[in-house]
Amino acid sequence: MEKKLKELIGQADIWLFIKSSNGWVKNVEILDVESHTVSFRYQHESSAEVKIWEKTTRLDNILEIDIRVTAIPRCELKLKDMRHKLSRLLEQE
């Protein structure tokens, strides 16, 4: 888990399942990974305000990591553009 979290530092669209809260934290930005802890930032929006949180938790408190690879719009013109972008992204790897 530590190795994977280090690979994801600075990437977008990461969701973490936190054991202590028994739920997902969505769209986190991983800031730092140490031998026993991980620090990350996330945002929560309500109708009245936007709150930005930074949290540090134990590595063993993270049970799962989900990464959104891509989102494909339904509109045909946007779909063609996204396919082109995805093809370029895959060629880079």
C-alpha positions in Angstrom: 0.0 0.0 0.0 2.8 2.4 0.9 4.5 1.9 -2.5 1.2 2.5 -4.4 0.4 5.6 -2.4 3.8 7.0 -3.2 3.3 6.4 -6.9 0.0 8.4 -6.7 1.4 11.6 -5.1 0.2 14.6 -7.0 -2.3 12.7 -9.2 -6.0 13.5 -9.5 -9.2 11.5 -9.2 -8.1 9.2 -6.3 -10.6 7.8 -3.8 -9.5 6.3 -0.5 -11.6 4.0 1.6 -10.8 4.9 5.3 -11.4 2.1 7.8 -11.9 4.4 10.8 -14.7 6.3 9.2 -16.0 3.3 7.2 -16.3 5.3 4.0 -14.8 6.8 0.9 -12.9 10.1 0.7 -13.3 11.2 -2.9 -11.0 13.1 -5.1 -8.1 13.3 -2.7 -4.6 14.7 -3.5 -2.0 12.7 -1.8 0.6 15.0 -0.3 3.1 12.8 1.6 3.6 9.1 2.4 5.9 8.1 5.3 6.6 4.6 6.7 3.4 4.6 8.8 1.3 7.5 7.7 -0.2 9.2 4.7 -1.2 12.8 4.4 -3.8 14.0 1.9 -6.0 16.9 1.0 -9.7 16.8 -0.1 -12.6 19.2 -0.5 -16.2 19.1 0.7 -18.8 21.3 -0.8 -22.2 22.3 0.7 -24.7 24.8 -0.5 -23.2 27.4 1.9 -19.4 26.9 1.6 -16.5 24.9 0.3 -14.2 23.3 2.9 -10.7 22.1 2.1 -9.3 19.6 4.6 -5.9 18.0 5.1 -5.8 14.7 6.9 -3.0 12.5 8.1 -3.9 8.9 8.9 -2.1 5.6 9.4 -1.3 3.5 6.4 -3.2 0.6 7.9 -6.3 2.8 8.1 -6.5 2.8 4.3 -8.2 -0.3 3.0 -8.7 0.5 -0.7 -7.6 2.9 -3.4 -9.7 3.7 -6.4 -8.4 5.6 -9.3 -10.6 7.0 -12.0 -8.8 6.3 -15.3 -11.0 8.3 -17.5 -14.5 9.7 -17.9 -16.0 9.5 -21.4 -18.8 12.0 -22.3 -21.8 10.8 -24.2 -21.8 13.6 -26.7 -20.3 12.3 -30.0 -18.0 15.3 -30.7 -16.6 15.2 -27.2 -16.3 11.4 -27.5 -14.0 11.7 -30.5 -11.8 14.3 -28.8 -11.6 12.1 -25.7 -10.6 9.0 -27.7 -7.8 11.0 -29.3 -6.6 12.3 -25.9 -6.8 8.7 -24.5 -4.8 7.3 -27.4 -2.1 9.9 -26.9 -2.0 9.2 -23.2 -1.6 5.4 -23.8 1.1 6.1 -26.3 3.1 8.0 -23.7 3.2 4.9 -21.4 
